[in-house]
């Protein structure tokens, strides 16, 4: 669904990459092979909450940018 004009906006691309990395970190626990000592349930929940919040911040930043950027607005 990415259009050619979106790729012209470097800020959008940077924010989208940040969002994608944060989302990958947040969901990676589903596919991770545990080679480290397991975290306690409390520590695991705290870690997941931090990763989820990082993803939410990245997502909000990208959405806020796309609402104010003339290049991104022209793609709608």
RAWO-V474551 format. One record per residue. RES is the residue in one small letter. PSI is psi in degrees with one decimal (999 if undefined). OMEGA is omega in degrees with one decimal (* if undefined). Layout:
res=RES psi=PSI omega=OMEGA
res=RES psi=PSI omega=OMEGA
This chain:
res=x psi=-3.8 omega=178.6
res=x psi=127.0 omega=179.6
res=x psi=168.5 omega=-178.1
res=x psi=-38.1 omega=-177.0
res=x psi=-32.6 omega=178.6
res=x psi=-37.5 omega=-177.9
res=x psi=-16.7 omega=178.2
res=x psi=-22.3 omega=-178.6
res=x psi=105.0 omega=-176.3
res=x psi=-36.2 omega=-178.7
res=x psi=-43.4 omega=178.9
res=x psi=-45.2 omega=-179.2
res=x psi=-42.7 omega=179.3
res=x psi=-44.8 omega=180.0
res=x psi=-38.4 omega=178.9
res=x psi=-41.3 omega=177.0
res=x psi=-42.6 omega=177.8
res=x psi=-43.3 omega=179.6
res=x psi=-43.9 omega=-179.9
res=x psi=-41.4 omega=178.3
res=x psi=-41.5 omega=-180.0
res=x psi=-38.7 omega=178.8
res=x psi=-40.4 omega=177.8
res=x psi=-42.4 omega=179.3
res=x psi=-39.5 omega=-177.6
res=x psi=-39.4 omega=-175.7
res=x psi=-5.4 omega=-174.3
res=x psi=-21.8 omega=-179.7
res=x psi=-21.9 omega=180.0
res=x psi=-27.6 omega=-173.8
res=x psi=1.6 omega=-174.2
res=x psi=133.7 omega=171.3
res=x psi=125.6 omega=-176.8
res=x psi=105.6 omega=174.3
res=x psi=-13.5 omega=177.1
res=x psi=163.4 omega=173.8
res=x psi=137.7 omega=-178.6
res=x psi=142.5 omega=177.0
res=x psi=156.1 omega=173.3
res=x psi=162.7 omega=179.8
res=x psi=-39.9 omega=179.7
res=x psi=-45.6 omega=179.5
res=x psi=-37.8 omega=178.8
res=x psi=-44.4 omega=178.9
res=x psi=-41.4 omega=179.8
res=x psi=-43.9 omega=179.9
res=x psi=-44.9 omega=179.3
res=x psi=-38.1 omega=178.4
res=x psi=-43.2 omega=179.0
res=x psi=-42.0 omega=179.2
res=x psi=-39.7 omega=178.5
res=x psi=-42.3 omega=179.7
res=x psi=-38.0 omega=177.3
res=x psi=-42.2 omega=177.3
res=x psi=-44.8 omega=-179.2
res=x psi=-41.3 omega=178.2
res=x psi=-42.7 omega=179.4
res=x psi=-41.1 omega=179.9
res=x psi=-45.7 omega=179.7
res=x psi=-38.9 omega=179.0
res=x psi=-42.9 omega=179.5
res=x psi=-43.1 omega=179.6
res=x psi=-42.3 omega=178.7
res=x psi=-41.3 omega=178.6
res=x psi=-46.3 omega=-175.9
res=x psi=-21.3 omega=177.9
res=x psi=-17.8 omega=-176.2
res=x psi=-14.7 omega=-176.9
res=x psi=126.2 omega=179.4
res=x psi=-34.7 omega=180.0
res=x psi=-46.0 omega=-178.9
res=x psi=-36.4 omega=179.2
res=x psi=-32.7 omega=-179.8
res=x psi=-14.6 omega=179.9
res=x psi=-14.8 omega=-176.8
res=x psi=999 omega=*
